[in-house]
Amino acid sequence: MRPTRLLYVENDPALRRILGEILGRSPELELIGSLSGSDEAMNRELVKRADVALIDFSLDQNGLNGIELGIALRNINEYIGICIYSQFSVQQMINRVPISMREAWSFFDKSADMQLSDYLKIIKNTALGKGNWEEVLKQKNEAKETESSIFFTLTPRQRSILTLSTQGNSPQEIAKQLGISYSYVRKELSRAYSILLPNADQSSDLKTAAVLKYMELLRQS
């Protein structure tokens, strides 16, 4: 069986050289192009030969990003697999790819912990049409469900108190507005903080961190 033909696009010259050399040493891959940006990658002859492309999301600011380049390559070669990797959250990127085109797309985070075997698994599976986009999207949805469960773990009273706290009200002001005691507000805030930040360092500014976390949950709910 012939090796998988790989097109590699990365605008960081140091990373492109290092990772390109690592990938090129595998007998399971044939690195047919190690390119710095979208202009070089739009070589029709090269794209038609490739089985899969490994593309950094953040390419030249004046050109296409990795998603846009992947779509352009797919329009040249409908069978080419696309692997997008990035230092940003790849979960946010999937919706940028048309649903009709998502087959054989994979997404993963840049990580110094990844070994050649990790790259090989993703690249070869993607070349075979087994992209991981559904798995990554599922992880995103599971994370949302976890955040939602945290929100609803808070009691209605705790949510009311936190909402007033996000508006800049002190515990004394909250107690007055809700018609409850100051000590009760403090107790409920303490309980809410432990729900929102179960692993927080007690020496940190819990109030600020908890309010920010609660505001984040409000935006997602």
C-alpha positions as CSV (number, residue, x, y, z in Angstrom):
1,M,0.0,0.0,0.0
2,R,1.4,3.4,-0.9
3,P,2.0,6.0,1.8
4,T,-0.7,8.7,2.4
5,R,0.1,11.8,0.4
6,L,0.2,14.8,2.8
7,L,0.1,18.5,2.0
8,Y,1.3,20.6,5.0
9,V,0.5,24.3,5.3
10,E,2.0,26.3,8.3
11,N,3.1,30.0,8.3
12,D,5.5,29.6,11.2
13,P,8.8,28.6,9.5
14,A,10.3,27.1,12.6
15,L,7.3,24.9,13.3
16,R,6.9,24.0,9.6
17,R,10.5,22.8,9.5
18,I,10.4,20.9,12.8
19,L,7.0,19.2,12.3
20,G,7.6,18.8,8.6
21,E,10.8,16.8,9.3
22,I,9.0,14.7,11.9
23,L,6.1,13.9,9.5
24,G,8.5,13.3,6.6
25,R,10.3,10.6,8.6
26,S,7.2,8.3,8.7
27,P,7.1,5.6,6.0
28,E,3.3,5.9,6.2
29,L,3.3,9.4,4.9
30,E,4.6,11.1,1.7
31,L,5.0,14.8,2.4
32,I,4.4,16.2,-1.1
33,G,4.4,19.8,0.0
34,S,5.4,21.9,3.1
35,L,4.1,25.3,2.4
36,S,3.9,28.7,4.1
37,G,0.5,30.0,3.1
38,S,-2.7,29.8,1.0
39,D,-1.1,31.2,-2.2
40,E,1.5,28.4,-2.3
41,A,-1.1,25.8,-1.4
42,M,-3.5,26.7,-4.3
43,N,-1.4,24.6,-6.7
44,R,-3.9,22.6,-8.5
45,E,-1.5,19.8,-9.5
46,L,-0.3,19.4,-6.0
47,V,-3.8,19.5,-4.5
48,K,-5.1,16.9,-6.9
49,R,-2.3,14.5,-5.9
50,A,-2.8,14.9,-2.1
51,D,-4.9,12.6,0.0
52,V,-5.0,14.9,3.0
53,A,-4.0,18.4,4.0
54,L,-2.7,19.4,7.5
55,I,-3.4,23.2,7.8
56,D,-2.8,25.7,10.5
57,F,-5.9,27.8,11.1
58,S,-3.9,31.1,11.5
59,L,-2.2,31.7,8.2
60,D,-1.3,35.0,6.5
61,Q,-3.6,37.8,7.7
62,N,-3.9,39.0,4.2
63,G,-4.9,35.7,2.8
64,L,-7.2,32.8,3.6
65,N,-7.4,31.3,7.0
66,G,-7.1,27.5,7.5
67,I,-10.9,26.8,7.2
68,E,-11.2,28.9,4.0
69,L,-8.2,27.3,2.5
70,G,-9.6,23.8,3.3
71,I,-12.8,24.7,1.6
72,A,-10.9,26.0,-1.4
73,L,-8.8,22.8,-1.6
74,R,-11.9,20.7,-1.4
75,N,-13.4,22.5,-4.3
76,I,-10.3,21.5,-6.3
77,N,-10.1,17.9,-5.0
78,E,-13.4,16.7,-3.6
79,Y,-11.7,13.7,-2.0
80,I,-9.0,15.5,-0.1
81,G,-9.2,15.2,3.7
82,I,-8.7,18.3,5.7
83,C,-7.0,18.5,9.2
84,I,-7.2,21.8,10.9
85,Y,-5.0,22.5,14.0
86,S,-4.7,25.6,16.0
87,Q,-3.7,27.3,19.2
88,F,-7.3,28.6,19.5
89,S,-10.3,26.5,20.4
90,V,-11.0,24.2,17.5
91,Q,-14.5,23.5,18.7
92,Q,-15.5,27.0,17.6
93,M,-14.4,26.4,14.0
94,I,-16.6,23.5,12.9
95,N,-19.6,25.7,12.2
96,R,-17.5,27.6,9.6
97,V,-17.5,24.5,7.4
98,P,-20.7,23.9,5.4
99,I,-22.5,20.8,6.6
100,S,-22.5,19.2,3.2
101,M,-18.7,19.4,3.1
102,R,-17.8,18.3,6.7
103,E,-17.1,14.6,5.8
104,A,-13.3,14.0,6.2
105,W,-12.6,17.1,8.2
106,S,-10.7,16.8,11.5
107,F,-9.9,19.4,14.1
108,F,-7.4,19.3,16.9
109,D,-5.5,21.7,19.2
110,K,-1.8,22.4,18.8
111,S,0.0,20.7,21.6
112,A,3.7,20.1,22.4
113,D,2.5,16.8,24.0
114,M,1.4,15.3,20.6
115,Q,3.6,12.5,19.3
116,L,4.1,11.4,15.7
117,S,1.7,8.5,16.3
118,D,-1.0,11.0,17.3
119,Y,-0.5,13.0,14.1
120,L,-0.5,9.8,12.1
121,K,-3.8,8.6,13.5
122,I,-5.6,11.8,12.8
123,I,-4.1,12.3,9.3
124,K,-4.6,8.7,8.1
125,N,-8.2,8.5,9.5
126,T,-9.0,11.8,7.8
127,A,-7.5,10.7,4.5
128,L,-9.8,7.6,4.7
129,G,-12.9,9.9,5.2
130,K,-13.1,9.3,9.0
131,G,-13.0,12.9,10.2
132,N,-13.4,13.7,13.9
133,W,-15.6,16.8,13.5
134,E,-18.7,15.0,15.0
135,E,-16.6,13.8,18.0
136,V,-15.2,17.3,18.6
137,L,-18.7,18.9,18.3
138,K,-20.1,16.3,20.7
139,Q,-17.4,17.3,23.2
140,K,-18.4,20.9,22.8
141,N,-22.1,20.1,23.5
142,E,-21.2,18.0,26.5
143,A,-19.2,20.9,27.9
144,K,-22.3,23.1,27.3
145,E,-24.5,20.6,29.2
146,T,-22.0,20.6,32.1
147,E,-22.1,24.4,32.3
148,S,-25.9,24.3,32.1
149,S,-26.0,21.7,35.0
150,I,-23.9,24.1,37.1
151,F,-26.3,26.9,36.4
152,F,-29.3,24.9,37.5
153,T,-27.5,23.5,40.5
154,L,-27.9,27.0,41.9
155,T,-31.2,27.6,43.7
156,P,-33.5,30.3,42.4
157,R,-32.7,32.4,45.5
158,Q,-28.9,32.0,44.8
159,R,-29.4,33.0,41.2
160,S,-31.4,36.1,42.3
161,I,-28.7,37.1,44.7
162,L,-25.9,36.6,42.1
163,T,-27.8,38.5,39.5
164,L,-28.0,41.5,41.8
165,S,-24.4,41.0,42.6
166,T,-23.4,41.2,39.0
167,Q,-25.2,44.6,38.9
168,G,-22.8,45.9,41.4
169,N,-25.0,45.6,44.5
170,S,-23.4,44.9,47.9
171,P,-24.7,42.2,50.2
172,Q,-26.4,44.8,52.3
173,E,-28.1,46.3,49.3
174,I,-29.2,42.8,48.1
175,A,-30.6,42.0,51.5
176,K,-32.7,45.2,51.4
177,Q,-33.9,44.7,47.9
178,L,-35.0,41.0,48.5
179,G,-36.3,41.6,52.0
180,I,-34.0,39.1,53.6
181,S,-31.2,39.3,56.2
182,Y,-27.7,40.3,55.5
183,S,-26.3,37.1,57.1
184,Y,-28.6,35.0,54.9
185,V,-27.3,36.8,51.8
186,R,-23.7,36.2,52.8
187,K,-24.4,32.5,53.5
188,E,-26.1,32.0,50.1
189,L,-23.3,33.8,48.3
190,S,-20.8,31.5,50.0
191,R,-22.8,28.4,48.9
192,A,-23.1,29.8,45.4
193,Y,-19.3,30.4,45.2
194,S,-18.6,26.8,46.1
195,I,-20.9,25.6,43.3
196,L,-19.5,28.0,40.7
197,L,-15.9,27.5,41.7
198,P,-15.5,24.1,43.4
199,N,-11.8,24.0,43.0
200,A,-11.0,27.6,43.7
201,D,-8.0,28.6,45.8
202,Q,-9.5,30.1,48.9
203,S,-6.9,32.9,48.9
204,S,-8.2,34.1,45.5
205,D,-10.8,36.8,44.9
206,L,-13.8,34.5,45.0
207,K,-16.4,37.2,44.6
208,T,-14.9,38.5,41.3
209,A,-14.2,35.1,39.9
210,A,-17.7,33.8,40.8
211,V,-19.5,36.8,39.4
212,L,-17.5,36.5,36.1
213,K,-18.4,32.7,36.0
214,Y,-22.1,33.4,36.7
215,M,-22.2,36.1,33.9
216,E,-20.6,33.6,31.5
217,L,-23.3,31.0,32.4
218,L,-26.0,33.6,31.9
219,R,-24.8,34.3,28.4
220,Q,-25.0,30.5,27.6
221,S,-28.3,29.8,29.3
